[in-house]
Amino acid sequence: MSVAHVLLGLLEPGPRHGYDLKRAYDVQFGHGKPLAYGQVYSTLSRLLRNGMIEVSGVEHGDGPERKRYTITDVGVTDIEQWLAVPESPEPYLQNTLYTKVVLALLSGRSAAAVLDAQRAEHLKLMRTLTRRKNDGDLADRLICDHALFHLEADLRWLELTTARLDELAKAVRP
């Protein structure tokens, strides 16, 4: 996910301070991985330099100055273009797990053990996400559903690969 585009999108409804942007990001998108202040301000600096945002005011107080940022027309155009372009589906054809399975087979180790350990991790995460989904608001339910559907597809792949381990072992061994 592009932090720059998210910050632009959060600025579109109206001016905000960097602190407000970080808080809004964390509430909407930072579940489990809040955005660092340094990343917020470095991204704002880059957006300012590129003409995507501008400083619409500065407040002086006891601490450092608080700049209020506003999205520019260039920034609005950029966020519109970003939103209009679909994300590329990730086929994961050469993912790390497949590599581990093949390397386990090539080395004589148990590929089934690799798959079993991964299955256990997936199930553990699915239980956590299901609890979060059941206790959460609509945003949590939608985010968790997305993750759960992907994990379910991964589990189907794990089961299929487990069923085909003998065939795969013959195919990968020289």
DRENPA-3360 file (N, C-alpha, C; in nm, 2 decimals, always signed):
BEGIN
1 = MSVAHVLL = +0.09/-0.12/+0.00/+0.00/+0.00/+0.00/+0.09/+0.12/+0.00 ~ +0.05/+0.22/-0.08/+0.13/+0.34/-0.09/+0.09/+0.44/+0.02 ~ +0.18/+0.46/+0.12/+0.15/+0.55/+0.23/+0.13/+0.69/+0.17 ~ +0.20/+0.73/+0.07/+0.18/+0.87/+0.01/+0.04/+0.88/-0.04 ~ -0.01/+0.78/-0.11/-0.15/+0.79/-0.16/-0.25/+0.79/-0.04 ~ -0.23/+0.71/+0.06/-0.32/+0.71/+0.17/-0.32/+0.85/+0.24 ~ -0.21/+0.91/+0.26/-0.21/+1.04/+0.32/-0.28/+1.14/+0.23 ~ -0.26/+1.13/+0.10/-0.33/+1.22/+0.01/-0.48/+1.20/+0.02;
9 = GLLEPGPR = -0.52/+1.08/+0.03/-0.66/+1.05/+0.04/-0.72/+1.10/+0.17 ~ -0.64/+1.09/+0.28/-0.69/+1.14/+0.41/-0.69/+1.30/+0.41 ~ -0.61/+1.36/+0.33/-0.61/+1.51/+0.32/-0.72/+1.56/+0.23 ~ -0.77/+1.48/+0.14/-0.87/+1.53/+0.05/-0.99/+1.59/+0.11 ~ -1.05/+1.54/+0.22/-1.17/+1.60/+0.28/-1.14/+1.74/+0.34 ~ -1.01/+1.76/+0.38/-0.98/+1.89/+0.44/-0.84/+1.89/+0.50 ~ -0.79/+2.01/+0.54/-0.66/+2.03/+0.59/-0.64/+1.95/+0.72 ~ -0.52/+1.90/+0.74/-0.49/+1.83/+0.87/-0.34/+1.85/+0.90;
17 = HGYDLKRA = -0.31/+1.83/+1.03/-0.17/+1.83/+1.08/-0.12/+1.69/+1.06 ~ +0.02/+1.68/+1.06/+0.08/+1.55/+1.05/+0.04/+1.45/+1.16 ~ +0.02/+1.50/+1.28/-0.02/+1.42/+1.39/-0.16/+1.36/+1.36 ~ -0.25/+1.44/+1.31/-0.39/+1.40/+1.28/-0.39/+1.29/+1.17 ~ -0.30/+1.31/+1.07/-0.29/+1.22/+0.96/-0.24/+1.08/+1.01 ~ -0.14/+1.08/+1.10/-0.09/+0.96/+1.16/-0.20/+0.89/+1.24 ~ -0.27/+0.96/+1.32/-0.38/+0.90/+1.40/-0.49/+0.85/+1.31 ~ -0.53/+0.92/+1.20/-0.63/+0.87/+1.11/-0.59/+0.75/+1.04;
25 = YDVQFGHG = -0.46/+0.74/+0.99/-0.41/+0.63/+0.93/-0.41/+0.51/+1.02 ~ -0.36/+0.52/+1.14/-0.36/+0.41/+1.24/-0.50/+0.36/+1.27 ~ -0.60/+0.45/+1.28/-0.74/+0.41/+1.31/-0.79/+0.33/+1.19 ~ -0.77/+0.38/+1.07/-0.84/+0.32/+0.95/-0.76/+0.20/+0.90 ~ -0.62/+0.21/+0.90/-0.54/+0.11/+0.82/-0.43/+0.05/+0.90 ~ -0.40/+0.10/+1.02/-0.28/+0.06/+1.09/-0.30/-0.05/+1.19 ~ -0.41/-0.13/+1.18/-0.43/-0.24/+1.27/-0.31/-0.33/+1.27 ~ -0.25/-0.34/+1.39/-0.13/-0.43/+1.40/+0.00/-0.37/+1.35;
33 = KPLAYGQV = -0.01/-0.26/+1.27/+0.12/-0.20/+1.22/+0.10/-0.05/+1.21 ~ +0.10/+0.02/+1.32/+0.08/+0.17/+1.31/+0.20/+0.23/+1.23 ~ +0.16/+0.34/+1.18/+0.26/+0.42/+1.10/+0.35/+0.50/+1.19 ~ +0.48/+0.50/+1.16/+0.58/+0.58/+1.24/+0.57/+0.72/+1.21 ~ +0.59/+0.81/+1.31/+0.58/+0.95/+1.29/+0.69/+0.99/+1.18 ~ +0.80/+0.93/+1.19/+0.91/+0.97/+1.09/+0.86/+0.94/+0.95 ~ +0.79/+0.83/+0.93/+0.74/+0.80/+0.79/+0.64/+0.90/+0.75 ~ +0.55/+0.94/+0.84/+0.45/+1.04/+0.81/+0.52/+1.17/+0.76;
41 = YSTLSRLL = +0.61/+1.22/+0.84/+0.67/+1.35/+0.81/+0.77/+1.35/+0.69 ~ +0.83/+1.23/+0.67/+0.92/+1.22/+0.55/+0.83/+1.21/+0.42 ~ +0.72/+1.14/+0.43/+0.62/+1.13/+0.32/+0.56/+1.27/+0.29 ~ +0.52/+1.34/+0.40/+0.47/+1.48/+0.38/+0.57/+1.57/+0.31 ~ +0.70/+1.56/+0.35/+0.80/+1.64/+0.29/+0.81/+1.61/+0.14 ~ +0.81/+1.48/+0.10/+0.82/+1.44/-0.04/+0.69/+1.49/-0.11 ~ +0.57/+1.48/-0.05/+0.45/+1.52/-0.12/+0.46/+1.67/-0.14 ~ +0.51/+1.75/-0.04/+0.52/+1.89/-0.05/+0.62/+1.93/-0.16;
49 = RNGMIEVS = +0.73/+1.86/-0.17/+0.83/+1.89/-0.27/+0.78/+1.86/-0.41 ~ +0.69/+1.76/-0.42/+0.64/+1.72/-0.55/+0.51/+1.79/-0.59 ~ +0.47/+1.89/-0.51/+0.36/+1.97/-0.54/+0.22/+1.91/-0.52 ~ +0.22/+1.79/-0.44/+0.09/+1.72/-0.42/+0.02/+1.78/-0.30 ~ +0.09/+1.84/-0.21/+0.03/+1.91/-0.10/+0.09/+2.05/-0.08 ~ +0.03/+2.13/+0.01/+0.09/+2.25/+0.04/+0.06/+2.28/+0.19 ~ +0.14/+2.37/+0.25/+0.12/+2.41/+0.39/+0.01/+2.52/+0.38 ~ -0.10/+2.49/+0.45/-0.21/+2.59/+0.45/-0.21/+2.68/+0.58;
57 = GVEHGDGP = -0.12/+2.65/+0.67/-0.12/+2.73/+0.79/-0.02/+2.67/+0.89 ~ +0.03/+2.76/+0.97/+0.13/+2.72/+1.08/+0.08/+2.77/+1.21 ~ +0.07/+2.68/+1.31/+0.03/+2.72/+1.44/+0.16/+2.73/+1.53 ~ +0.17/+2.84/+1.60/+0.28/+2.85/+1.70/+0.23/+2.82/+1.84 ~ +0.31/+2.75/+1.91/+0.27/+2.72/+2.05/+0.39/+2.70/+2.13 ~ +0.37/+2.63/+2.25/+0.49/+2.61/+2.34/+0.59/+2.52/+2.27 ~ +0.54/+2.42/+2.19/+0.63/+2.33/+2.13/+0.67/+2.37/+1.99 ~ +0.70/+2.27/+1.91/+0.74/+2.30/+1.77/+0.62/+2.35/+1.69;
65 = ERKRYTIT = +0.64/+2.42/+1.58/+0.54/+2.47/+1.50/+0.45/+2.35/+1.45 ~ +0.33/+2.37/+1.43/+0.24/+2.27/+1.38/+0.19/+2.31/+1.24 ~ +0.23/+2.25/+1.14/+0.19/+2.28/+1.00/+0.06/+2.21/+0.97 ~ -0.02/+2.28/+0.90/-0.15/+2.22/+0.85/-0.13/+2.20/+0.70 ~ -0.16/+2.08/+0.65/-0.14/+2.05/+0.51/-0.27/+2.04/+0.44 ~ -0.27/+2.08/+0.31/-0.38/+2.07/+0.22/-0.34/+2.00/+0.09 ~ -0.43/+1.92/+0.04/-0.40/+1.86/-0.09/-0.42/+1.96/-0.20 ~ -0.33/+1.96/-0.30/-0.34/+2.05/-0.42/-0.42/+1.98/-0.53;
73 = DVGVTDIE = -0.44/+2.05/-0.64/-0.51/+1.99/-0.75/-0.43/+1.88/-0.81 ~ -0.29/+1.90/-0.81/-0.21/+1.79/-0.86/-0.22/+1.67/-0.77 ~ -0.23/+1.69/-0.64/-0.25/+1.57/-0.55/-0.38/+1.51/-0.57 ~ -0.49/+1.58/-0.60/-0.62/+1.53/-0.62/-0.62/+1.44/-0.75 ~ -0.55/+1.49/-0.85/-0.54/+1.42/-0.98/-0.46/+1.29/-0.96 ~ -0.36/+1.30/-0.88/-0.28/+1.18/-0.85/-0.36/+1.07/-0.78 ~ -0.43/+1.11/-0.68/-0.51/+1.02/-0.60/-0.62/+0.96/-0.68 ~ -0.68/+1.04/-0.77/-0.78/+0.99/-0.86/-0.73/+0.88/-0.95;
81 = QWLAVPES = -0.61/+0.91/-1.01/-0.54/+0.81/-1.10/-0.51/+0.68/-1.02 ~ -0.46/+0.70/-0.90/-0.42/+0.58/-0.82/-0.54/+0.49/-0.79 ~ -0.65/+0.56/-0.75/-0.77/+0.48/-0.72/-0.83/+0.41/-0.84 ~ -0.81/+0.47/-0.96/-0.87/+0.41/-1.08/-0.79/+0.29/-1.13 ~ -0.67/+0.28/-1.09/-0.59/+0.17/-1.15/-0.60/+0.04/-1.06 ~ -0.65/-0.07/-1.11/-0.67/-0.19/-1.03/-0.53/-0.24/-0.98 ~ -0.53/-0.31/-0.87/-0.41/-0.37/-0.82/-0.39/-0.50/-0.90 ~ -0.26/-0.53/-0.92/-0.23/-0.65/-0.99/-0.25/-0.77/-0.90;
89 = PEPYLQNT = -0.33/-0.87/-0.94/-0.34/-0.99/-0.86/-0.20/-1.05/-0.84 ~ -0.18/-1.10/-0.72/-0.05/-1.16/-0.69/-0.06/-1.31/-0.70 ~ -0.01/-1.37/-0.80/-0.02/-1.52/-0.82/+0.07/-1.60/-0.73 ~ +0.17/-1.54/-0.67/+0.26/-1.62/-0.58/+0.32/-1.74/-0.65 ~ +0.35/-1.74/-0.77/+0.40/-1.86/-0.84/+0.53/-1.91/-0.78 ~ +0.62/-1.82/-0.74/+0.74/-1.87/-0.68/+0.76/-1.81/-0.54 ~ +0.67/-1.85/-0.45/+0.67/-1.80/-0.32/+0.77/-1.87/-0.23 ~ +0.80/-1.82/-0.11/+0.89/-1.88/-0.02/+0.85/-2.02/+0.03;
97 = LYTKVVLA = +0.73/-2.04/+0.05/+0.68/-2.17/+0.10/+0.71/-2.28/+0.00 ~ +0.68/-2.25/-0.12/+0.70/-2.35/-0.23/+0.85/-2.38/-0.23 ~ +0.93/-2.28/-0.22/+1.08/-2.30/-0.22/+1.12/-2.38/-0.11 ~ +1.07/-2.36/+0.01/+1.10/-2.44/+0.13/+1.06/-2.59/+0.11 ~ +0.95/-2.61/+0.05/+0.90/-2.75/+0.03/+1.00/-2.82/-0.07 ~ +1.03/-2.75/-0.18/+1.12/-2.81/-0.28/+1.26/-2.84/-0.21 ~ +1.31/-2.74/-0.14/+1.44/-2.76/-0.08/+1.44/-2.87/+0.03 ~ +1.33/-2.88/+0.10/+1.32/-2.99/+0.19/+1.33/-3.13/+0.12;
105 = LLSGRSAA = +1.25/-3.14/+0.01/+1.26/-3.26/-0.07/+1.40/-3.29/-0.13 ~ +1.46/-3.19/-0.18/+1.59/-3.20/-0.24/+1.70/-3.25/-0.13 ~ +1.68/-3.20/-0.01/+1.78/-3.23/+0.09/+1.74/-3.36/+0.17 ~ +1.63/-3.42/+0.14/+1.59/-3.54/+0.22/+1.52/-3.51/+0.35 ~ +1.49/-3.38/+0.37/+1.42/-3.35/+0.49/+1.27/-3.37/+0.47 ~ +1.19/-3.36/+0.57/+1.05/-3.38/+0.56/+0.98/-3.25/+0.51 ~ +0.93/-3.26/+0.39/+0.85/-3.15/+0.33/+0.71/-3.15/+0.40 ~ +0.67/-3.27/+0.44/+0.54/-3.28/+0.51/+0.55/-3.20/+0.64;
113 = AVLDAQRA = +0.66/-3.20/+0.71/+0.67/-3.13/+0.83/+0.67/-2.98/+0.80 ~ +0.73/-2.94/+0.69/+0.73/-2.79/+0.65/+0.58/-2.75/+0.63 ~ +0.51/-2.83/+0.56/+0.37/-2.80/+0.53/+0.28/-2.80/+0.65 ~ +0.31/-2.90/+0.74/+0.23/-2.91/+0.87/+0.26/-2.79/+0.96 ~ +0.38/-2.75/+0.97/+0.41/-2.63/+1.05/+0.34/-2.50/+0.99 ~ +0.34/-2.49/+0.86/+0.28/-2.38/+0.79/+0.13/-2.38/+0.82 ~ +0.07/-2.50/+0.80/-0.07/-2.52/+0.83/-0.11/-2.47/+0.97 ~ -0.03/-2.51/+1.07/-0.05/-2.47/+1.21/-0.05/-2.32/+1.22;
121 = EHLKLMRT = +0.05/-2.25/+1.15/+0.06/-2.11/+1.16/-0.06/-2.04/+1.10 ~ -0.10/-2.09/+0.99/-0.22/-2.04/+0.92/-0.35/-2.05/+1.01 ~ -0.36/-2.17/+1.07/-0.48/-2.19/+1.15/-0.48/-2.10/+1.28 ~ -0.36/-2.08/+1.33/-0.34/-1.99/+1.45/-0.38/-1.85/+1.41 ~ -0.33/-1.80/+1.30/-0.37/-1.67/+1.25/-0.52/-1.66/+1.22 ~ -0.57/-1.76/+1.16/-0.71/-1.76/+1.13/-0.80/-1.75/+1.25 ~ -0.76/-1.82/+1.36/-0.83/-1.81/+1.49/-0.82/-1.66/+1.54 ~ -0.71/-1.60/+1.54/-0.69/-1.47/+1.58/-0.78/-1.37/+1.50;
129 = LTRRKNDG = -0.77/-1.38/+1.37/-0.85/-1.30/+1.28/-1.00/-1.32/+1.30 ~ -1.04/-1.44/+1.33/-1.18/-1.46/+1.35/-1.23/-1.40/+1.48 ~ -1.15/-1.40/+1.59/-1.18/-1.33/+1.71/-1.19/-1.18/+1.69 ~ -1.09/-1.13/+1.62/-1.10/-0.99/+1.59/-1.22/-0.95/+1.50 ~ -1.25/-1.03/+1.41/-1.37/-1.01/+1.32/-1.50/-1.01/+1.41 ~ -1.51/-1.11/+1.49/-1.63/-1.12/+1.57/-1.65/-1.00/+1.67 ~ -1.53/-0.95/+1.72/-1.54/-0.84/+1.82/-1.53/-0.70/+1.75 ~ -1.51/-0.70/+1.62/-1.48/-0.57/+1.56/-1.60/-0.50/+1.50;
137 = DLADRLIC = -1.56/-0.38/+1.44/-1.66/-0.30/+1.37/-1.66/-0.35/+1.23 ~ -1.74/-0.28/+1.14/-1.75/-0.32/+1.00/-1.61/-0.32/+0.93 ~ -1.53/-0.22/+0.96/-1.39/-0.22/+0.90/-1.31/-0.34/+0.93 ~ -1.32/-0.38/+1.06/-1.25/-0.50/+1.11/-1.30/-0.62/+1.04 ~ -1.43/-0.63/+1.03/-1.49/-0.75/+0.97/-1.45/-0.76/+0.82 ~ -1.45/-0.65/+0.75/-1.41/-0.65/+0.61/-1.26/-0.68/+0.59 ~ -1.18/-0.62/+0.67/-1.04/-0.65/+0.66/-1.01/-0.79/+0.70 ~ -1.07/-0.84/+0.80/-1.05/-0.98/+0.84/-1.10/-1.08/+0.74;
145 = DHALFHLE = -1.22/-1.05/+0.68/-1.27/-1.14/+0.58/-1.17/-1.15/+0.46 ~ -1.12/-1.04/+0.42/-1.02/-1.04/+0.31/-0.90/-1.13/+0.35 ~ -0.85/-1.11/+0.46/-0.73/-1.19/+0.51/-0.77/-1.34/+0.52 ~ -0.89/-1.37/+0.58/-0.93/-1.50/+0.60/-0.95/-1.58/+0.47 ~ -1.01/-1.51/+0.37/-1.03/-1.57/+0.24/-0.89/-1.61/+0.17 ~ -0.79/-1.52/+0.19/-0.66/-1.55/+0.14/-0.60/-1.67/+0.21 ~ -0.61/-1.67/+0.34/-0.56/-1.78/+0.42/-0.63/-1.91/+0.39 ~ -0.76/-1.91/+0.36/-0.83/-2.03/+0.32/-0.78/-2.08/+0.19;
153 = ADLRWLEL = -0.75/-2.00/+0.10/-0.69/-2.04/-0.03/-0.55/-2.10/-0.01 ~ -0.48/-2.04/+0.08/-0.34/-2.10/+0.11/-0.36/-2.24/+0.17 ~ -0.46/-2.25/+0.26/-0.48/-2.38/+0.32/-0.52/-2.49/+0.22 ~ -0.60/-2.45/+0.12/-0.63/-2.54/+0.01/-0.50/-2.58/-0.06 ~ -0.41/-2.49/-0.09/-0.29/-2.52/-0.15/-0.20/-2.61/-0.07 ~ -0.20/-2.59/+0.06/-0.12/-2.67/+0.15/-0.17/-2.82/+0.15 ~ -0.30/-2.83/+0.15/-0.36/-2.97/+0.14/-0.33/-3.03/+0.01 ~ -0.35/-2.96/-0.10/-0.32/-3.02/-0.23/-0.17/-3.06/-0.24;
161 = TTARLDEL = -0.09/-2.97/-0.20/+0.06/-3.00/-0.21/+0.09/-3.12/-0.12 ~ +0.04/-3.13/+0.00/+0.06/-3.24/+0.08/+0.02/-3.37/+0.01 ~ -0.10/-3.37/-0.06/-0.15/-3.48/-0.13/-0.05/-3.52/-0.25 ~ +0.02/-3.42/-0.30/+0.10/-3.44/-0.42/+0.25/-3.45/-0.38 ~ +0.29/-3.47/-0.26/+0.43/-3.46/-0.22/+0.51/-3.57/-0.29 ~ +0.46/-3.69/-0.30/+0.53/-3.80/-0.36/+0.56/-3.77/-0.51 ~ +0.46/-3.72/-0.57/+0.47/-3.68/-0.71/+0.57/-3.56/-0.73 ~ +0.57/-3.46/-0.64/+0.66/-3.35/-0.64/+0.80/-3.40/-0.62;
169 = AKAVRP = +0.82/-3.49/-0.52/+0.95/-3.54/-0.49/+1.01/-3.60/-0.61 ~ +0.94/-3.68/-0.69/+0.99/-3.74/-0.81/+1.02/-3.64/-0.91 ~ +0.95/-3.53/-0.92/+0.97/-3.43/-1.02/+1.09/-3.34/-0.99 ~ +1.12/-3.32/-0.87/+1.23/-3.22/-0.83/+1.37/-3.29/-0.81 ~ +1.36/-3.42/-0.79/+1.49/-3.49/-0.77/+1.55/-3.53/-0.90 ~ +1.69/-3.50/-0.91/+1.75/-3.52/-1.04/+1.77/-3.67/-1.07;
% end
